[in-house]
Amino acid sequence: MNVDNDIYEQSVTDNMELNKEVLEILNRNLHEQKAMNWVLGEVIKVSSNLSSFVGLMEIITDMLMGVMGLDTCTIWIRQNVGFKCYSRSIYNENVFGTEDSTDLPQYFMRIKNPSLFNLDNDEYKFIRGKNVKSILLVPLDDFKNKNRIGVIVAEHHSKEYFTKSKMDFFYTLAIQISIASENAKLFEEERKKSEDEIKKKNDLIIENINYASVIQNSLLPDLSFIKKYAKDAFIIWKPRDIVGGDIYWFIPQKNGFCTAIIDCTGHGVSGAFVTIAVNQILNQILKEGETQSASEVLNKLNTIFRDTFYKFNNIEHFHAGLDIGICIVDKKLKKLIYSGAHISLFYYSKGELKEIRGINRSIGYGMERKIHKKPKEFTDIVIDYLPGDVFYMTTDGLIDQNGEENIYPYGIDNFIKVLENVNRLPFEKQKQKIWNSIDEYMGNEEQRDDITLIGIKPD
């Protein structure tokens, strides 16, 4: 009887151990199934929001490595020649990588269903892991065009790792990947078309801007033309963009010449359009008759400019105007008449550099900003110059330029210092050293404004 009891108790114990093992297997399978369902759900969710095929491959390989516990996961996508591989492996710290390869046997592309690959203890180039005991091949199909696009290769170091449930999961996953891949490729094709359209439009815009640059350059007097009427001269003209809001202007007169530098509202195309109008207005003023008053030119410019831009313009917050420095030179009388609106005149005479500041007023919008105050009057400053005296004018783009290592502007002090150092040099060297000074100050900092500088020696 005791023997029977012992046998019975052993049987109960064995059954309990068996039931425990069964429960563990069921729980493991249930956990595994939940994980696989989660991956499928995430792939569907991600693929609906992802526009990049490579991004899709990156996320899918990461999920498979993490959730399925693979050693290596490689998705092979067929190209015109060979394959593009998207892979992760525990042997390279699960880093996502892509490469072109011809290592995958072509007959893999003919398998119909998820299949286990028989290693036969041989080495194969397509295997990416180490000590691999199980390999699962899963076909990827383009259902729309009914052709094979690639293969998923999953590797593991354990034998019989890929159970039927895992193989069924990979089959379902492959269908979803194929659909998502096709959607991502279609999106990329559409994006490429859009980018090509944008590029064509941008190219057309750049072409038109380059044409506008040709027009703006044609307005600028050639240096050789200026030197016919002045003993020497140099010009620095550096638009921030292809075209800009700065110009320099020059016109001969009976006993000398008239020259100016102008800084118009805005940069780029908008500024360039204003410069064209200003150039035309100045030419119109001087064609009406020669003048010996620079301030008179500015007053006429202000009147015509305001009539041109403001008389019929009802656009709210519209602001158009310019700063200008203008000099009228009478070589017979050895006189220079200067007037300026926010642009100063620097001149070197008798070993001394002097600055004559332009008044605190602009052409055009200046009067709108101080509507309750009487605007300052433009005035003439008359200078009796000597042979060899040199005159300089610059727009604020040079003075206000900040540097790579210095957040503060280049400034008037630096400009005066460089003029004091170069004024006795030949003009070409002056130009080079002045530009080298500002260029060195800028470093890799972007040019923030158009820059124009004129140096001129009347006699």
C-alpha positions, 0 to 999 in steps of 0.5 A: 500500500505504501508503495502504491502511495509513493507511486501515486505521489510521484505521479502527481509530482511529475504531472505538476512539473509537466504542467509547470513546463507546459504553462511556462511554454504557453506563457512564453509563446503568449509573450512572444505572440504579443511581442510579434503583434506589437511589432506588426502594429508598430510597422503599420503605424510607422509606415503610414507616417514615414516618407523615407524608405531608408528610414523605414528599413532602419526602424524595422531592423531595430524592432526585429533585433530588439523584439525577436532577439535576432543575432543579425537581421539583413533586408536585401533589396534588389537593384539593377546590379546586385543588392542594397543591404540594410542590416543590424547585428549584435556583432557591431553593437546593433548599428544600422548600416547600408551597403551594396552587395552581390553576396546573396545567391540569386536563387534566394529570390525564387523562394515562395514562402518563408524557408529555413536555410540548411547551412550544411556546415559550409561558409556563405558570403551572405551570412553576416553573423558568427556561429550561426545555427539558424537562418530564416529566408523571407521573400519580399514581393511587389504585389502591385507589379507581381515581382520579387523585390528582395529577401529578409535574412534573419540569423540566430546562434541557436538551432531550431530557433525559428518556430512555425509561429515565428515563420508565420509572423515573418510572412505577415511582416514581409507583406506589410514591409512590401506594402510600406516599401512601395508606399515609401518609394512612391512618396520618394518619387513624388518628392523627387518630382517636387524637388525637380520642379522646385529646382527648375523654378529656382534655376529660373529665378537665379537666371533672372537674378543673374540677368538683373545683375548684368543690368545693374552692372551696366549702370555702374560707370567703368573705372577706366571712364572715371579715370578719364576725368579724375587723376586716379580712383578705385572702387570696392563694390560688394553686393551681399547677394547677386544684386544689391541696393548699393551703387556708385554713380559718376557723370562728367561736367564741363570743368570736372565731374560729379560722383556719388555713392548710394545705399538704397532700401533693402538688399537683393532684387528689391534693393537693385530695383530702387538703384535703377530708379535712383540712377535714372533720377540722378541722370535726369537731374544733371541733364536739366543743367549743370549745378555747383550745389550738391545740396540742390541735387539732393533736394531735387532727388528727394522730391522726385523720389517721393513723387515716384514712390509715394505719390500713388503708393497706398501700401501700408508700412511701405518704406523706400528711401536711400542714404547718399554722399555726393561730390561735385568737383570743379577741377578748374577752381580746385573746389569740391562741393560735398553734401551727404545724407547719412554718408560721410566724406573722408579726405586726406590733405596736408598729412591729415585725415578729416571726416565731414559727416553727412546730416542725420536725414535720408532721402525719401522715408526720412521725412515720414519718420519725423513727421512732427519735426522740420527735417534738417536741410541739406547743406553744401560743404565747400573744400578747396583741395590741393593736388594729391588730396584724396577723398573717400566715401563708403556705405554703412555696410563696411562700417557695420560689418561684424566679425567672426571672432568679434561680435561688434561692428568693424566700426568707424575707428578701424576704417579711419585707422586703415585709411591713415595707413594706406592713403599714401600708397598707390590706389590699387594697393589702397584698395587691396589693403582696405579690403584685406582689412575688412575681409580679415575682420569678417573671417567666416562671418557672412556679409550682412549688408552691401558694401561700397567704397569709392576713393578718388584723387581729383588732381 
